Amino acid sequence: MCKIADGVRRPSVIWEIPNHILLPVDNGVCQTKCRSQRMNAMKWMVVCAVAMLGLVAPAWAQPTSVQTGPYTVHETHLGQMDAERLSPIASRDRRHLAYVTHRSQKQCVVVDGKADTEYDLIQEGSLIFSPDGHRVAYAARNGQTWFAVVDGHPNPYDLIVLRTLIFSPDSNAWHMVFRRAKNGSWWWTARRGAEYDGFAAGSLVFSPDSKHVAYQAWNSQKFCWYVVVDNQASSDYDGVDALLFSPTLSAWHTW
């Protein structure tokens, strides 16, 4: 192709080259526009935009209530832990740790690295913390005598029923169920309570204000269940599935 400019006939050529286009201009000189260059320019624009967003995003992600200033970490060494740690438990506030371990042929409870008195056996599942985490209790046996060990002080009993030792919600009182040998028979009774032929496992419960205690007891002669609240037995029941106090403490309920 030809183009006439200023009376001079000059060639005007259009070339098609991969990724390139040659376009004529008025002075007859071909101008090159590269597709790849335009693509690179667009890529740089995208990269710049992403970089700008990256700088702004952290500011968006930061909460407005962040407190500035130095932070101090305090560590307290509680003691050396035994390699054997049976039935480990932690207090509710996660500030105290207790577990059972062997010492020679005996067993003992270790609380925050300090070992308690050694016994022939620590009852499985009996180790508990009080709700406030300041007290520890468990059931232990030496010879034929069982002990309710509370705050390190042993209280002797004939036989402590498995997993009945509990603390009150305010951590001030504790309760449990034990078996007493009397006149050749075994009787079930709660701490400072009346004696019954049987006891429903897991039924011992404190009221929310820690002032009342209730549990289910069995009478084998009448073949019935009682609900015992503060050592006062209810009327006969064929069966009791659950026992709880109302939040207002005005009544107890069964079903």
Order of alpha helices (4+ residues) and beta strands (2+ residues): beta-beta-beta-beta-beta-alpha-beta-beta-beta-beta-beta-beta-beta-beta-beta-beta-beta-beta-beta-beta-beta-beta-beta-beta-beta-beta-beta-beta
